[in-house]
Amino acid sequence: MTPAGQLFLGLTAIVTVLIAVLTFAVLKFFTAARNTRSRADGGMETAVLSAALQEAVTKLKAQERAMTLRAEASERLSDEIIANLTAGLLMVNHSGDVQIVNPVGRRLLNLGEGPHRGINYRDVLAHAEPLVALIEQCLASGRSMIRRSVEIPAASAPSVHLGLSVSPLGDESSAPHGVICLFTDLTAVVALEEQVRLKDSLARVGELTAGIAHEFRNGLATIHGYSRLLVLDALPEQFRPYVEGIRAETESMREVVTNFLNFAKPDQPSLSPVDLGAIAERAADDLRADARALSGGIEVYGEFAVIEGDDILLRQAFSNLLRNAIEACAAASVAPLVNVEARIDRAQRLCTITVSDNGPGFPEHMRERVFHPFFTTKAQGTGLGLALVQKIVVTHNGRVVAGRASAGGGLITVVLPLAEDQ
C-alpha cells in the first residue's frame, strides 16, 4: 500500500474514533439531563402529595371538632329536656340498674338528690312497692302498661298518688334492654275527689239527721226541765240520787246533741287572708296550761303560710288537734310533749302542718276511722273532735290524715293550699 493509502486509512480511523467518542459524550449528556428532569418531577409530585394529605388531615380534624361540638350540644339539650320535664322520668336498664331519674321524679318518689345511677331499682324504690312490681312485670313480659294509678305510702306524710306509664326499651324484633317510666302527680286530683266525697257525705248527714237530732234535743230539754222541777229536799233520801242522775245524763246528752248539730250543719266560712302561724300559736297558748299541769309542753315551729281561711274555724281545728293530743297522753299517763311543725311546698303551693305527740298513737287499722263521727277510743269522748277537724280542713279545700310520729306517738298531718298571692 502506498503511503497515501496508509495516511488515508489512519485519518479514517482517527475520525471514526472521534465520532464514537463524541457520540458517547452526547448520549451521556442526554442521559444525565433526563435523570435530572426525573428527579425534579419526582420532588414536585412528593410536595404536592404531602400538601394534599395535610389538607385532608386538617379537614378531618375540623369535621371531628364539629361532630364533637354537635354531640355535646345534643347531650346538653337532652339533659335540659330531661331536667325540665314537668312529669317524672325513670329509666332502668335490662340489668335493673337505674340509668336516669329526673328532678321531678326524685321529688315525687321522695328519693333525695342521689346518686342513683347504677343502683338497682329495687334498692332505690324500696319504699314504692307498687312501682317496683310494675317495672318487674314490664321487664319480664316486654309489654307496656299504660295509664296505671299507684299509691306510694309515706310514713309521716300523706301518700302520693301517681298516674304512670311503663314501657319497654327496644324494638319488636329483640328482647327489651330496659324500661322507661313516665309518671305524674295525681295527689291533688285524688284529694279533690276525696273532698267532694266528704262534702257530699257531710251534707247528707246534715240533711238526714239534723231534724231528728233537733227533735231529740227538744225531748231531752223536756225531761231535764221536769227533773229540775223536782225539789230534792221534798223527796225521800233514797230517791234523790236518781233525780240527780237524770239531770246529769240529760245535760250530758244535750251537750252531745248540740255538738252533733254544730257538726252536721253546713258551715259558711268567712274567708280572708290568715296567718297559720299566728293561729297555731294562739291555739297553743290556750292549751299550754293544760300541758304544763301534766308536766308537759307544746312547741310551735317551722315555716307557716298565709292562706285564705276562716280564722275562727281554723283556730277551733288546731285547738281540737292539740286537745286530742294532750288527752291521749294523759290517758296513757305520759307527760304530753306536743309539737306543731309547718313547712311550705312552693312548687305545689301547699302548706303542711303536722301535730305530733309522744302518746300511744293511732293503731294502724284505726287511722282511717278516727275522723268518722262518733268514733272514739276515750271513755268520755264524743268522737266529734277529729271529725270536726276534718270538716273544717275540707271546707278550706285541704286534706287531713292520721299517721305515726317518728317517736311512736300520734301524728296528724294537715295540708292546706296557699293564698293566691303567696
C-alpha angles and dihedrals in degrees: 000000000000123000090250091056091049091049090050092051091048092050090047091053092048091050091048091052091047091050091050092049091048092048091050091049092050091049092050090049094053092045091052092047091051092049091050092053091047092053091049093049092048093053091049092050090049091051092049092048092048092051091049092051092048091051091049092050090049091052092048091051091049090050090048091051091048092049091048091051091048090049092049091047090048091050092048090049091049091050091048092050092049093045093049099045111125088212127067118259126198124173124188126185126226091270091058096251119140112246104172135013117166126215094261090050091051090051096047092046093041092233102143123219097311142172092236103151113112094016120118112259092231089063094043093047098037090130094047104065096162091058092045090054092052093049091049091051093049093049091048099044102029089222128127122243111206130198099356122166121217135173119224108202122219126201099219103016139049115287118263117235115208132192108205147169122209118198134175120244113232141052130286093258096061139043115270114268095200148340131255122203124197116187141169133200113261095170093106091049092049090046090051091051089049091049091052091048093048093046090051091048092049091049091052092047089052094048096046101041109026093081094045093047090048092054091044090053090051090053091049090050090054093049091046091048094052091047089054089054090061110094107222094205090056092055127084112264094248093057099050096082090054093055091046089050091052091052094048095047095046090049090050092048091047089055092049092050091047091051091049092050089050089051096045099046116092115258123226102199119205102226124209136138107289131180109233090200092059091046092050092048092051092049090048092049090053092055104032090093090057090050093048090050086063092045091256139107147208124237125195119192144137135069113314125192138218113246139174102260151125109271095206096047094045092048088051090051093051091045090053091050094050093044091050091052093049093047092048091054092045091052089054092046091243126138101247117243105182122183126194111194129176136190134176126227103199093180090060094029092233137131116211120200121187125195111196134174140182095242130112093288130213118306108240094240090054100048094095093046100049090086094052114109114261094009108131140149093201121101093225099027125121096207093231102100099083092032088059090048090055092048092051093047093048089048086059091051092253136118136229130201136180123230145146124286121229089248091053099257132111122300128194117188120199120190119193131175119247122247115267094252095050 
